[in-house]
Amino acid sequence: MGNALQITAQMPPAEAEALLVSMRTHYSMSLNEHWYADEFRCVPSDVRHSSILKKKPAMAAQKRLMAALSLSLKAVKQS
């Protein structure tokens, strides 16, 4: 990603955990909605998730942010 953005945020762990829970809930609902949508219904299930992420950039961004939050929370808990 040559032109990728880098985002930095500071927040208390409790806020980060709450945000992660919220994002996971929203992501799960969105994935379920798109999984059964006509647009993706004929895509084989083993590649459907990646197909959805390719066509839905907001969901791909959510997935990256959830991973970053999760990693940051693990690092804080280990220290």
mmCIF file of the N, C-alpha and C atoms, coordinates in Angstrom:
data_MODEL
# 
_entry.id   MODEL 
# 
loop_
_atom_site.group_PDB 
_atom_site.id 
_atom_site.type_symbol 
_atom_site.label_atom_id 
_atom_site.label_alt_id 
_atom_site.label_comp_id 
_atom_site.label_asym_id 
_atom_site.label_entity_id 
_atom_site.label_seq_id 
_atom_site.pdbx_PDB_ins_code 
_atom_site.Cartn_x 
_atom_site.Cartn_y 
_atom_site.Cartn_z 
_atom_site.occupancy 
_atom_site.B_iso_or_equiv 
_atom_site.pdbx_formal_charge 
_atom_site.auth_seq_id 
_atom_site.auth_comp_id 
_atom_site.auth_asym_id 
_atom_site.auth_atom_id 
_atom_site.pdbx_PDB_model_num 
ATOM 1   N N  . MET A 1 1  ? 0.832   -1.180  0.000  1.00 0.00 ? 1  MET A N  1 
ATOM 2   C CA . MET A 1 1  ? 0.000   0.000   0.000  1.00 0.00 ? 1  MET A CA 1 
ATOM 3   C C  . MET A 1 1  ? 0.876   1.243   0.000  1.00 0.00 ? 1  MET A C  1 
ATOM 4   N N  . GLY A 1 2  ? 1.227   1.695   -1.144 1.00 0.00 ? 2  GLY A N  1 
ATOM 5   C CA . GLY A 1 2  ? 2.098   2.841   -1.262 1.00 0.00 ? 2  GLY A CA 1 
ATOM 6   C C  . GLY A 1 2  ? 1.492   4.134   -0.764 1.00 0.00 ? 2  GLY A C  1 
ATOM 7   N N  . ASN A 1 3  ? 0.224   4.317   -0.920 1.00 0.00 ? 3  ASN A N  1 
ATOM 8   C CA . ASN A 1 3  ? -0.415  5.567   -0.502 1.00 0.00 ? 3  ASN A CA 1 
ATOM 9   C C  . ASN A 1 3  ? -1.344  5.357   0.693  1.00 0.00 ? 3  ASN A C  1 
ATOM 10  N N  . ALA A 1 4  ? -1.002  4.395   1.547  1.00 0.00 ? 4  ALA A N  1 
ATOM 11  C CA . ALA A 1 4  ? -1.852  4.065   2.694  1.00 0.00 ? 4  ALA A CA 1 
ATOM 12  C C  . ALA A 1 4  ? -1.796  5.162   3.751  1.00 0.00 ? 4  ALA A C  1 
ATOM 13  N N  . LEU A 1 5  ? -2.885  5.324   4.442  1.00 0.00 ? 5  LEU A N  1 
ATOM 14  C CA . LEU A 1 5  ? -2.970  6.262   5.553  1.00 0.00 ? 5  LEU A CA 1 
ATOM 15  C C  . LEU A 1 5  ? -2.523  5.561   6.825  1.00 0.00 ? 5  LEU A C  1 
ATOM 16  N N  . GLN A 1 6  ? -1.938  6.326   7.704  1.00 0.00 ? 6  GLN A N  1 
ATOM 17  C CA . GLN A 1 6  ? -1.615  5.814   9.023  1.00 0.00 ? 6  GLN A CA 1 
ATOM 18  C C  . GLN A 1 6  ? -2.387  6.643   10.026 1.00 0.00 ? 6  GLN A C  1 
ATOM 19  N N  . ILE A 1 7  ? -3.143  5.978   10.879 1.00 0.00 ? 7  ILE A N  1 
ATOM 20  C CA . ILE A 1 7  ? -4.000  6.659   11.839 1.00 0.00 ? 7  ILE A CA 1 
ATOM 21  C C  . ILE A 1 7  ? -3.528  6.295   13.244 1.00 0.00 ? 7  ILE A C  1 
ATOM 22  N N  . THR A 1 8  ? -3.368  7.288   14.081 1.00 0.00 ? 8  THR A N  1 
ATOM 23  C CA . THR A 1 8  ? -2.959  7.062   15.458 1.00 0.00 ? 8  THR A CA 1 
ATOM 24  C C  . THR A 1 8  ? -4.027  7.635   16.376 1.00 0.00 ? 8  THR A C  1 
ATOM 25  N N  . ALA A 1 9  ? -4.381  6.874   17.390 1.00 0.00 ? 9  ALA A N  1 
ATOM 26  C CA . ALA A 1 9  ? -5.373  7.337   18.364 1.00 0.00 ? 9  ALA A CA 1 
ATOM 27  C C  . ALA A 1 9  ? -4.974  6.839   19.741 1.00 0.00 ? 9  ALA A C  1 
ATOM 28  N N  . GLN A 1 10 ? -5.252  7.633   20.746 1.00 0.00 ? 10 GLN A N  1 
ATOM 29  C CA . GLN A 1 10 ? -5.031  7.223   22.125 1.00 0.00 ? 10 GLN A CA 1 
ATOM 30  C C  . GLN A 1 10 ? -6.364  7.232   22.839 1.00 0.00 ? 10 GLN A C  1 
ATOM 31  N N  . MET A 1 11 ? -6.619  6.160   23.595 1.00 0.00 ? 11 MET A N  1 
ATOM 32  C CA . MET A 1 11 ? -7.840  6.079   24.384 1.00 0.00 ? 11 MET A CA 1 
ATOM 33  C C  . MET A 1 11 ? -7.612  5.099   25.523 1.00 0.00 ? 11 MET A C  1 
ATOM 34  N N  . PRO A 1 12 ? -8.369  5.242   26.579 1.00 0.00 ? 12 PRO A N  1 
ATOM 35  C CA . PRO A 1 12 ? -8.258  4.290   27.675 1.00 0.00 ? 12 PRO A CA 1 
ATOM 36  C C  . PRO A 1 12 ? -8.663  2.886   27.206 1.00 0.00 ? 12 PRO A C  1 
ATOM 37  N N  . PRO A 1 13 ? -8.090  1.855   27.820 1.00 0.00 ? 13 PRO A N  1 
ATOM 38  C CA . PRO A 1 13 ? -8.438  0.489   27.423 1.00 0.00 ? 13 PRO A CA 1 
ATOM 39  C C  . PRO A 1 13 ? -9.939  0.195   27.456 1.00 0.00 ? 13 PRO A C  1 
ATOM 40  N N  . ALA A 1 14 ? -10.644 0.752   28.407 1.00 0.00 ? 14 ALA A N  1 
ATOM 41  C CA . ALA A 1 14 ? -12.090 0.496   28.497 1.00 0.00 ? 14 ALA A CA 1 
ATOM 42  C C  . ALA A 1 14 ? -12.817 1.024   27.264 1.00 0.00 ? 14 ALA A C  1 
ATOM 43  N N  . GLU A 1 15 ? -12.411 2.195   26.799 1.00 0.00 ? 15 GLU A N  1 
ATOM 44  C CA . GLU A 1 15 ? -13.016 2.748   25.589 1.00 0.00 ? 15 GLU A CA 1 
ATOM 45  C C  . GLU A 1 15 ? -12.650 1.906   24.370 1.00 0.00 ? 15 GLU A C  1 
ATOM 46  N N  . ALA A 1 16 ? -11.402 1.476   24.303 1.00 0.00 ? 16 ALA A N  1 
ATOM 47  C CA . ALA A 1 16 ? -10.961 0.653   23.172 1.00 0.00 ? 16 ALA A CA 1 
ATOM 48  C C  . ALA A 1 16 ? -11.729 -0.665  23.133 1.00 0.00 ? 16 ALA A C  1 
ATOM 49  N N  . GLU A 1 17 ? -11.921 -1.276  24.300 1.00 0.00 ? 17 GLU A N  1 
ATOM 50  C CA . GLU A 1 17 ? -12.687 -2.523  24.356 1.00 0.00 ? 17 GLU A CA 1 
ATOM 51  C C  . GLU A 1 17 ? -14.133 -2.311  23.935 1.00 0.00 ? 17 GLU A C  1 
ATOM 52  N N  . ALA A 1 18 ? -14.730 -1.218  24.401 1.00 0.00 ? 18 ALA A N  1 
ATOM 53  C CA . ALA A 1 18 ? -16.120 -0.915  24.026 1.00 0.00 ? 18 ALA A CA 1 
ATOM 54  C C  . ALA A 1 18 ? -16.232 -0.663  22.526 1.00 0.00 ? 18 ALA A C  1 
ATOM 55  N N  . LEU A 1 19 ? -15.271 0.067   21.974 1.00 0.00 ? 19 LEU A N  1 
ATOM 56  C CA . LEU A 1 19 ? -15.265 0.330   20.536 1.00 0.00 ? 19 LEU A CA 1 
ATOM 57  C C  . LEU A 1 19 ? -15.114 -0.970  19.752 1.00 0.00 ? 19 LEU A C  1 
ATOM 58  N N  . LEU A 1 20 ? -14.221 -1.849  20.212 1.00 0.00 ? 20 LEU A N  1 
ATOM 59  C CA . LEU A 1 20 ? -14.014 -3.126  19.529 1.00 0.00 ? 20 LEU A CA 1 
ATOM 60  C C  . LEU A 1 20 ? -15.284 -3.973  19.548 1.00 0.00 ? 20 LEU A C  1 
ATOM 61  N N  . VAL A 1 21 ? -15.954 -4.026  20.676 1.00 0.00 ? 21 VAL A N  1 
ATOM 62  C CA . VAL A 1 21 ? -17.214 -4.778  20.761 1.00 0.00 ? 21 VAL A CA 1 
ATOM 63  C C  . VAL A 1 21 ? -18.240 -4.213  19.799 1.00 0.00 ? 21 VAL A C  1 
ATOM 64  N N  . SER A 1 22 ? -18.344 -2.894  19.771 1.00 0.00 ? 22 SER A N  1 
ATOM 65  C CA . SER A 1 22 ? -19.299 -2.234  18.873 1.00 0.00 ? 22 SER A CA 1 
ATOM 66  C C  . SER A 1 22 ? -18.968 -2.524  17.410 1.00 0.00 ? 22 SER A C  1 
ATOM 67  N N  . MET A 1 23 ? -17.692 -2.409  17.072 1.00 0.00 ? 23 MET A N  1 
ATOM 68  C CA . MET A 1 23 ? -17.284 -2.654  15.686 1.00 0.00 ? 23 MET A CA 1 
ATOM 69  C C  . MET A 1 23 ? -17.516 -4.108  15.283 1.00 0.00 ? 23 MET A C  1 
ATOM 70  N N  . ARG A 1 24 ? -17.234 -5.034  16.182 1.00 0.00 ? 24 ARG A N  1 
ATOM 71  C CA . ARG A 1 24 ? -17.456 -6.457  15.873 1.00 0.00 ? 24 ARG A CA 1 
ATOM 72  C C  . ARG A 1 24 ? -18.935 -6.737  15.635 1.00 0.00 ? 24 ARG A C  1 
ATOM 73  N N  . THR A 1 25 ? -19.775 -6.133  16.453 1.00 0.00 ? 25 THR A N  1 
ATOM 74  C CA . THR A 1 25 ? -21.222 -6.322  16.297 1.00 0.00 ? 25 THR A CA 1 
ATOM 75  C C  . THR A 1 25 ? -21.690 -5.780  14.948 1.00 0.00 ? 25 THR A C  1 
ATOM 76  N N  . HIS A 1 26 ? -21.269 -4.577  14.620 1.00 0.00 ? 26 HIS A N  1 
ATOM 77  C CA . HIS A 1 26 ? -21.668 -3.961  13.359 1.00 0.00 ? 26 HIS A CA 1 
ATOM 78  C C  . HIS A 1 26 ? -21.118 -4.752  12.178 1.00 0.00 ? 26 HIS A C  1 
ATOM 79  N N  . TYR A 1 27 ? -19.867 -5.175  12.270 1.00 0.00 ? 27 TYR A N  1 
ATOM 80  C CA . TYR A 1 27 ? -19.238 -5.937  11.198 1.00 0.00 ? 27 TYR A CA 1 
ATOM 81  C C  . TYR A 1 27 ? -19.984 -7.259  10.977 1.00 0.00 ? 27 TYR A C  1 
ATOM 82  N N  . SER A 1 28 ? -20.304 -7.928  12.056 1.00 0.00 ? 28 SER A N  1 
ATOM 83  C CA . SER A 1 28 ? -21.015 -9.204  11.960 1.00 0.00 ? 28 SER A CA 1 
ATOM 84  C C  . SER A 1 28 ? -22.382 -9.026  11.296 1.00 0.00 ? 28 SER A C  1 
ATOM 85  N N  . MET A 1 29 ? -23.087 -7.970  11.675 1.00 0.00 ? 29 MET A N  1 
ATOM 86  C CA . MET A 1 29 ? -24.400 -7.710  11.064 1.00 0.00 ? 29 MET A CA 1 
ATOM 87  C C  . MET A 1 29 ? -24.254 -7.394  9.576  1.00 0.00 ? 29 MET A C  1 
ATOM 88  N N  . SER A 1 30 ? -23.263 -6.594  9.231  1.00 0.00 ? 30 SER A N  1 
ATOM 89  C CA . SER A 1 30 ? -23.034 -6.246  7.824  1.00 0.00 ? 30 SER A CA 1 
ATOM 90  C C  . SER A 1 30 ? -22.652 -7.473  7.013  1.00 0.00 ? 30 SER A C  1 
ATOM 91  N N  . LEU A 1 31 ? -21.759 -8.289  7.582  1.00 0.00 ? 31 LEU A N  1 
ATOM 92  C CA . LEU A 1 31 ? -21.336 -9.494  6.872  1.00 0.00 ? 31 LEU A CA 1 
ATOM 93  C C  . LEU A 1 31 ? -22.522 -10.421 6.627  1.00 0.00 ? 31 LEU A C  1 
ATOM 94  N N  . ASN A 1 32 ? -23.354 -10.590 7.638  1.00 0.00 ? 32 ASN A N  1 
ATOM 95  C CA . ASN A 1 32 ? -24.526 -11.446 7.488  1.00 0.00 ? 32 ASN A CA 1 
ATOM 96  C C  . ASN A 1 32 ? -25.471 -10.905 6.416  1.00 0.00 ? 32 ASN A C  1 
ATOM 97  N N  . GLU A 1 33 ? -25.639 -9.593  6.408  1.00 0.00 ? 33 GLU A N  1 
ATOM 98  C CA . GLU A 1 33 ? -26.512 -8.960  5.410  1.00 0.00 ? 33 GLU A CA 1 
ATOM 99  C C  . GLU A 1 33 ? -25.988 -9.197  3.986  1.00 0.00 ? 33 GLU A C  1 
ATOM 100 N N  . HIS A 1 34 ? -24.698 -8.993  3.798  1.00 0.00 ? 34 HIS A N  1 
ATOM 101 C CA . HIS A 1 34 ? -24.122 -9.152  2.462  1.00 0.00 ? 34 HIS A CA 1 
ATOM 102 C C  . HIS A 1 34 ? -23.965 -10.617 2.074  1.00 0.00 ? 34 HIS A C  1 
ATOM 103 N N  . TRP A 1 35 ? -23.722 -11.476 3.047  1.00 0.00 ? 35 TRP A N  1 
ATOM 104 C CA . TRP A 1 35 ? -23.499 -12.903 2.779  1.00 0.00 ? 35 TRP A CA 1 
ATOM 105 C C  . TRP A 1 35 ? -24.679 -13.500 2.020  1.00 0.00 ? 35 TRP A C  1 
ATOM 106 N N  . TYR A 1 36 ? -25.880 -13.105 2.402  1.00 0.00 ? 36 TYR A N  1 
ATOM 107 C CA . TYR A 1 36 ? -27.085 -13.675 1.789  1.00 0.00 ? 36 TYR A CA 1 
ATOM 108 C C  . TYR A 1 36 ? -27.705 -12.773 0.724  1.00 0.00 ? 36 TYR A C  1 
ATOM 109 N N  . ALA A 1 37 ? -27.059 -11.657 0.422  1.00 0.00 ? 37 ALA A N  1 
ATOM 110 C CA . ALA A 1 37 ? -27.573 -10.752 -0.605 1.00 0.00 ? 37 ALA A CA 1 
ATOM 111 C C  . ALA A 1 37 ? -27.424 -11.389 -1.988 1.00 0.00 ? 37 ALA A C  1 
ATOM 112 N N  . ASP A 1 38 ? -28.298 -11.009 -2.905 1.00 0.00 ? 38 ASP A N  1 
ATOM 113 C CA . ASP A 1 38 ? -28.254 -11.547 -4.265 1.00 0.00 ? 38 ASP A CA 1 
ATOM 114 C C  . ASP A 1 38 ? -26.892 -11.360 -4.918 1.00 0.00 ? 38 ASP A C  1 
ATOM 115 N N  . GLU A 1 39 ? -26.237 -10.251 -4.610 1.00 0.00 ? 39 GLU A N  1 
ATOM 116 C CA . GLU A 1 39 ? -24.949 -9.933  -5.218 1.00 0.00 ? 39 GLU A CA 1 
ATOM 117 C C  . GLU A 1 39 ? -23.881 -11.000 -4.929 1.00 0.00 ? 39 GLU A C  1 
ATOM 118 N N  . PHE A 1 40 ? -23.963 -11.643 -3.770 1.00 0.00 ? 40 PHE A N  1 
ATOM 119 C CA . PHE A 1 40 ? -22.929 -12.599 -3.371 1.00 0.00 ? 40 PHE A CA 1 
ATOM 120 C C  . PHE A 1 40 ? -23.439 -14.026 -3.203 1.00 0.00 ? 40 PHE A C  1 
ATOM 121 N N  . ARG A 1 41 ? -24.712 -14.219 -3.400 1.00 0.00 ? 41 ARG A N  1 
ATOM 122 C CA . ARG A 1 41 ? -25.308 -15.530 -3.149 1.00 0.00 ? 41 ARG A CA 1 
ATOM 123 C C  . ARG A 1 41 ? -24.668 -16.650 -3.983 1.00 0.00 ? 41 ARG A C  1 
ATOM 124 N N  . CYS A 1 42 ? -24.267 -16.353 -5.202 1.00 0.00 ? 42 CYS A N  1 
ATOM 125 C CA . CYS A 1 42 ? -23.702 -17.378 -6.085 1.00 0.00 ? 42 CYS A CA 1 
ATOM 126 C C  . CYS A 1 42 ? -22.187 -17.518 -5.944 1.00 0.00 ? 42 CYS A C  1 
ATOM 127 N N  . VAL A 1 43 ? -21.572 -16.690 -5.119 1.00 0.00 ? 43 VAL A N  1 
ATOM 128 C CA . VAL A 1 43 ? -20.126 -16.792 -4.894 1.00 0.00 ? 43 VAL A CA 1 
ATOM 129 C C  . VAL A 1 43 ? -19.888 -17.957 -3.942 1.00 0.00 ? 43 VAL A C  1 
ATOM 130 N N  . PRO A 1 44 ? -18.956 -18.859 -4.261 1.00 0.00 ? 44 PRO A N  1 
ATOM 131 C CA . PRO A 1 44 ? -18.694 -19.999 -3.369 1.00 0.00 ? 44 PRO A CA 1 
ATOM 132 C C  . PRO A 1 44 ? -18.354 -19.519 -1.955 1.00 0.00 ? 44 PRO A C  1 
ATOM 133 N N  . SER A 1 45 ? -18.829 -20.243 -0.966 1.00 0.00 ? 45 SER A N  1 
ATOM 134 C CA . SER A 1 45 ? -18.680 -19.803 0.422  1.00 0.00 ? 45 SER A CA 1 
ATOM 135 C C  . SER A 1 45 ? -17.228 -19.664 0.867  1.00 0.00 ? 45 SER A C  1 
ATOM 136 N N  . ASP A 1 46 ? -16.314 -20.418 0.268  1.00 0.00 ? 46 ASP A N  1 
ATOM 137 C CA . ASP A 1 46 ? -14.916 -20.338 0.697  1.00 0.00 ? 46 ASP A CA 1 
ATOM 138 C C  . ASP A 1 46 ? -14.230 -19.049 0.240  1.00 0.00 ? 46 ASP A C  1 
ATOM 139 N N  . VAL A 1 47 ? -14.804 -18.339 -0.701 1.00 0.00 ? 47 VAL A N  1 
ATOM 140 C CA . VAL A 1 47 ? -14.232 -17.059 -1.152 1.00 0.00 ? 47 VAL A CA 1 
ATOM 141 C C  . VAL A 1 47 ? -15.217 -15.895 -1.004 1.00 0.00 ? 47 VAL A C  1 
ATOM 142 N N  . ARG A 1 48 ? -16.363 -16.170 -0.432 1.00 0.00 ? 48 ARG A N  1 
ATOM 143 C CA . ARG A 1 48 ? -17.395 -15.133 -0.329 1.00 0.00 ? 48 ARG A CA 1 
ATOM 144 C C  . ARG A 1 48 ? -16.958 -13.981 0.574  1.00 0.00 ? 48 ARG A C  1 
ATOM 145 N N  . HIS A 1 49 ? -16.346 -14.298 1.713  1.00 0.00 ? 49 HIS A N  1 
ATOM 146 C CA . HIS A 1 49 ? -15.926 -13.248 2.640  1.00 0.00 ? 49 HIS A CA 1 
ATOM 147 C C  . HIS A 1 49 ? -14.937 -12.299 1.970  1.00 0.00 ? 49 HIS A C  1 
ATOM 148 N N  . SER A 1 50 ? -13.938 -12.831 1.312  1.00 0.00 ? 50 SER A N  1 
ATOM 149 C CA . SER A 1 50 ? -12.954 -11.965 0.637  1.00 0.00 ? 50 SER A CA 1 
ATOM 150 C C  . SER A 1 50 ? -13.601 -11.206 -0.517 1.00 0.00 ? 50 SER A C  1 
ATOM 151 N N  . SER A 1 51 ? -14.563 -11.805 -1.188 1.00 0.00 ? 51 SER A N  1 
ATOM 152 C CA . SER A 1 51 ? -15.275 -11.111 -2.263 1.00 0.00 ? 51 SER A CA 1 
ATOM 153 C C  . SER A 1 51 ? -16.073 -9.930  -1.726 1.00 0.00 ? 51 SER A C  1 
ATOM 154 N N  . ILE A 1 52 ? -16.684 -10.120 -0.579 1.00 0.00 ? 52 ILE A N  1 
ATOM 155 C CA . ILE A 1 52 ? -17.438 -9.038  0.040  1.00 0.00 ? 52 ILE A CA 1 
ATOM 156 C C  . ILE A 1 52 ? -16.493 -7.899  0.405  1.00 0.00 ? 52 ILE A C  1 
ATOM 157 N N  . LEU A 1 53 ? -15.357 -8.235  1.000  1.00 0.00 ? 53 LEU A N  1 
ATOM 158 C CA . LEU A 1 53 ? -14.405 -7.202  1.414  1.00 0.00 ? 53 LEU A CA 1 
ATOM 159 C C  . LEU A 1 53 ? -13.847 -6.432  0.216  1.00 0.00 ? 53 LEU A C  1 
ATOM 160 N N  . LYS A 1 54 ? -13.669 -7.096  -0.909 1.00 0.00 ? 54 LYS A N  1 
ATOM 161 C CA . LYS A 1 54 ? -13.173 -6.414  -2.103 1.00 0.00 ? 54 LYS A CA 1 
ATOM 162 C C  . LYS A 1 54 ? -14.176 -5.396  -2.628 1.00 0.00 ? 54 LYS A C  1 
ATOM 163 N N  . LYS A 1 55 ? -15.464 -5.707  -2.489 1.00 0.00 ? 55 LYS A N  1 
ATOM 164 C CA . LYS A 1 55 ? -16.498 -4.814  -3.026 1.00 0.00 ? 55 LYS A CA 1 
ATOM 165 C C  . LYS A 1 55 ? -17.057 -3.839  -1.986 1.00 0.00 ? 55 LYS A C  1 
ATOM 166 N N  . LYS A 1 56 ? -16.722 -4.046  -0.739 1.00 0.00 ? 56 LYS A N  1 
ATOM 167 C CA . LYS A 1 56 ? -17.225 -3.196  0.346  1.00 0.00 ? 56 LYS A CA 1 
ATOM 168 C C  . LYS A 1 56 ? -16.031 -2.651  1.139  1.00 0.00 ? 56 LYS A C  1 
ATOM 169 N N  . PRO A 1 57 ? -15.417 -1.564  0.658  1.00 0.00 ? 57 PRO A N  1 
ATOM 170 C CA . PRO A 1 57 ? -14.202 -1.049  1.304  1.00 0.00 ? 57 PRO A CA 1 
ATOM 171 C C  . PRO A 1 57 ? -14.398 -0.608  2.753  1.00 0.00 ? 57 PRO A C  1 
ATOM 172 N N  . ALA A 1 58 ? -15.580 -0.184  3.121  1.00 0.00 ? 58 ALA A N  1 
ATOM 173 C CA . ALA A 1 58 ? -15.812 0.203   4.518  1.00 0.00 ? 58 ALA A CA 1 
ATOM 174 C C  . ALA A 1 58 ? -15.667 -1.011  5.440  1.00 0.00 ? 58 ALA A C  1 
ATOM 175 N N  . MET A 1 59 ? -16.130 -2.158  4.980  1.00 0.00 ? 59 MET A N  1 
ATOM 176 C CA . MET A 1 59 ? -15.991 -3.368  5.785  1.00 0.00 ? 59 MET A CA 1 
ATOM 177 C C  . MET A 1 59 ? -14.529 -3.802  5.862  1.00 0.00 ? 59 MET A C  1 
ATOM 178 N N  . ALA A 1 60 ? -13.798 -3.656  4.780  1.00 0.00 ? 60 ALA A N  1 
ATOM 179 C CA . ALA A 1 60 ? -12.372 -3.996  4.795  1.00 0.00 ? 60 ALA A CA 1 
ATOM 180 C C  . ALA A 1 60 ? -11.640 -3.092  5.789  1.00 0.00 ? 60 ALA A C  1 
ATOM 181 N N  . ALA A 1 61 ? -12.005 -1.815  5.822  1.00 0.00 ? 61 ALA A N  1 
ATOM 182 C CA . ALA A 1 61 ? -11.391 -0.883  6.764  1.00 0.00 ? 61 ALA A CA 1 
ATOM 183 C C  . ALA A 1 61 ? -11.758 -1.256  8.201  1.00 0.00 ? 61 ALA A C  1 
ATOM 184 N N  . GLN A 1 62 ? -13.005 -1.636  8.410  1.00 0.00 ? 62 GLN A N  1 
ATOM 185 C CA . GLN A 1 62 ? -13.433 -2.069  9.744  1.00 0.00 ? 62 GLN A CA 1 
ATOM 186 C C  . GLN A 1 62 ? -12.615 -3.261  10.202 1.00 0.00 ? 62 GLN A C  1 
ATOM 187 N N  . LYS A 1 63 ? -12.387 -4.195  9.307  1.00 0.00 ? 63 LYS A N  1 
ATOM 188 C CA . LYS A 1 63 ? -11.634 -5.398  9.661  1.00 0.00 ? 63 LYS A CA 1 
ATOM 189 C C  . LYS A 1 63 ? -10.214 -5.031  10.085 1.00 0.00 ? 63 LYS A C  1 
ATOM 190 N N  . ARG A 1 64 ? -9.584  -4.116  9.357  1.00 0.00 ? 64 ARG A N  1 
ATOM 191 C CA . ARG A 1 64 ? -8.232  -3.677  9.716  1.00 0.00 ? 64 ARG A CA 1 
ATOM 192 C C  . ARG A 1 64 ? -8.219  -2.964  11.060 1.00 0.00 ? 64 ARG A C  1 
ATOM 193 N N  . LEU A 1 65 ? -9.203  -2.092  11.278 1.00 0.00 ? 65 LEU A N  1 
ATOM 194 C CA . LEU A 1 65 ? -9.266  -1.366  12.545 1.00 0.00 ? 65 LEU A CA 1 
ATOM 195 C C  . LEU A 1 65 ? -9.537  -2.303  13.717 1.00 0.00 ? 65 LEU A C  1 
ATOM 196 N N  . MET A 1 66 ? -10.379 -3.298  13.526 1.00 0.00 ? 66 MET A N  1 
ATOM 197 C CA . MET A 1 66 ? -10.637 -4.265  14.594 1.00 0.00 ? 66 MET A CA 1 
ATOM 198 C C  . MET A 1 66 ? -9.364  -5.036  14.934 1.00 0.00 ? 66 MET A C  1 
ATOM 199 N N  . ALA A 1 67 ? -8.606  -5.414  13.921 1.00 0.00 ? 67 ALA A N  1 
ATOM 200 C CA . ALA A 1 67 ? -7.357  -6.129  14.154 1.00 0.00 ? 67 ALA A CA 1 
ATOM 201 C C  . ALA A 1 67 ? -6.364  -5.252  14.915 1.00 0.00 ? 67 ALA A C  1 
ATOM 202 N N  . ALA A 1 68 ? -6.263  -3.983  14.534 1.00 0.00 ? 68 ALA A N  1 
ATOM 203 C CA . ALA A 1 68 ? -5.347  -3.060  15.205 1.00 0.00 ? 68 ALA A CA 1 
ATOM 204 C C  . ALA A 1 68 ? -5.763  -2.840  16.658 1.00 0.00 ? 68 ALA A C  1 
ATOM 205 N N  . LEU A 1 69 ? -7.051  -2.659  16.892 1.00 0.00 ? 69 LEU A N  1 
ATOM 206 C CA . LEU A 1 69 ? -7.544  -2.487  18.259 1.00 0.00 ? 69 LEU A CA 1 
ATOM 207 C C  . LEU A 1 69 ? -7.261  -3.725  19.107 1.00 0.00 ? 69 LEU A C  1 
ATOM 208 N N  . SER A 1 70 ? -7.545  -4.869  18.547 1.00 0.00 ? 70 SER A N  1 
ATOM 209 C CA . SER A 1 70 ? -7.326  -6.119  19.263 1.00 0.00 ? 70 SER A CA 1 
ATOM 210 C C  . SER A 1 70 ? -5.855  -6.301  19.618 1.00 0.00 ? 70 SER A C  1 
ATOM 211 N N  . LEU A 1 71 ? -4.983  -6.037  18.683 1.00 0.00 ? 71 LEU A N  1 
ATOM 212 C CA . LEU A 1 71 ? -3.542  -6.155  18.908 1.00 0.00 ? 71 LEU A CA 1 
ATOM 213 C C  . LEU A 1 71 ? -3.082  -5.172  19.986 1.00 0.00 ? 71 LEU A C  1 
ATOM 214 N N  . SER A 1 72 ? -3.566  -3.946  19.927 1.00 0.00 ? 72 SER A N  1 
ATOM 215 C CA . SER A 1 72 ? -3.194  -2.936  20.917 1.00 0.00 ? 72 SER A CA 1 
ATOM 216 C C  . SER A 1 72 ? -3.691  -3.315  22.310 1.00 0.00 ? 72 SER A C  1 
ATOM 217 N N  . LEU A 1 73 ? -4.892  -3.838  22.394 1.00 0.00 ? 73 LEU A N  1 
ATOM 218 C CA . LEU A 1 73 ? -5.429  -4.258  23.685 1.00 0.00 ? 73 LEU A CA 1 
ATOM 219 C C  . LEU A 1 73 ? -4.629  -5.415  24.258 1.00 0.00 ? 73 LEU A C  1 
ATOM 220 N N  . LYS A 1 74 ? -4.212  -6.355  23.425 1.00 0.00 ? 74 LYS A N  1 
ATOM 221 C CA . LYS A 1 74 ? -3.393  -7.476  23.895 1.00 0.00 ? 74 LYS A CA 1 
ATOM 222 C C  . LYS A 1 74 ? -2.056  -6.980  24.424 1.00 0.00 ? 74 LYS A C  1 
ATOM 223 N N  . ALA A 1 75 ? -1.458  -6.021  23.723 1.00 0.00 ? 75 ALA A N  1 
ATOM 224 C CA . ALA A 1 75 ? -0.172  -5.467  24.145 1.00 0.00 ? 75 ALA A CA 1 
ATOM 225 C C  . ALA A 1 75 ? -0.291  -4.773  25.501 1.00 0.00 ? 75 ALA A C  1 
ATOM 226 N N  . VAL A 1 76 ? -1.400  -4.056  25.726 1.00 0.00 ? 76 VAL A N  1 
ATOM 227 C CA . VAL A 1 76 ? -1.598  -3.369  26.996 1.00 0.00 ? 76 VAL A CA 1 
ATOM 228 C C  . VAL A 1 76 ? -1.792  -4.380  28.120 1.00 0.00 ? 76 VAL A C  1 
ATOM 229 N N  . LYS A 1 77 ? -2.524  -5.444  27.861 1.00 0.00 ? 77 LYS A N  1 
ATOM 230 C CA . LYS A 1 77 ? -2.784  -6.465  28.884 1.00 0.00 ? 77 LYS A CA 1 
ATOM 231 C C  . LYS A 1 77 ? -1.516  -7.231  29.257 1.00 0.00 ? 77 LYS A C  1 
ATOM 232 N N  . GLN A 1 78 ? -0.602  -7.382  28.298 1.00 0.00 ? 78 GLN A N  1 
ATOM 233 C CA . GLN A 1 78 ? 0.639   -8.126  28.543 1.00 0.00 ? 78 GLN A CA 1 
ATOM 234 C C  . GLN A 1 78 ? 1.677   -7.287  29.294 1.00 0.00 ? 78 GLN A C  1 
ATOM 235 N N  . SER A 1 79 ? 1.520   -5.969  29.261 1.00 0.00 ? 79 SER A N  1 
ATOM 236 C CA . SER A 1 79 ? 2.524   -5.117  29.921 1.00 0.00 ? 79 SER A CA 1 
ATOM 237 C C  . SER A 1 79 ? 2.207   -4.854  31.371 1.00 0.00 ? 79 SER A C  1 
# 
